[in-house]
C-alpha cells in the first residue's frame, strides 16, 4: 500500500529527497506520491514536519 500526501502539506520539499525510489514530485499546491513507484518504506513519513504523509491506497 502506497503512502499519500494530504492537504496538510506545506510544500517544504523535505520528503522528496528522502524517497529512495524517487516516487515524490512537486505538484501545483503540494507534493505528490506516485503510487506505482512507492514501496511503502516510510522514509518520507519520518521527515515530514507537519505529519502530512499517511498510509493510503
N, C-alpha and C positions, 0 to 999 in steps of 0.2 A: 504494500500500500504506500503510495507516494505521499509526501507532505504537501501542504498548500500554505500559501501566504495570505493572511486575512487582510481586511481593510484597515486594520490597526497599523499596518506597515508605514513607517515614516520615510521610506526610501533612502536609508542611510548607506546601503550597499555592503554592509558587513557580511552578509550571508553569501554574496556572490563569490567572493574569493575563497570561502571555506568549502565550497562544493567540489568534491574530488572528481565528479563526472561532468562538471560544467552544465548542470541542469537549470541553473538560475540565471535569469537575464532581467534587465531593466525594462519595465513596462511603462505605460504612459503615466500612471499615478502611483504605482507600487511595483515591487519586484515580483516576478512570476517564476514558478517552478514547472518545468516540462515534465509531466507525469510519465512520459515514455522513457525519459532518461534517469529520473530519480531512483536511487537504490535504497531509499529509506534508511540511510546511515545515521541521520540526526545531527550531523555536524553543523548544519545551519541553525538548528534549534538552539544549540548551546551558545551561539554568538549573537542572537537577536536581542537587542537591548529592550524591546517592548513586547517580547513574547508573542509576536505576530505569526509565528510559524507553527502549524498544528498538523497532526496526522489527518489525512484526508483520503480521497478516492482518486 
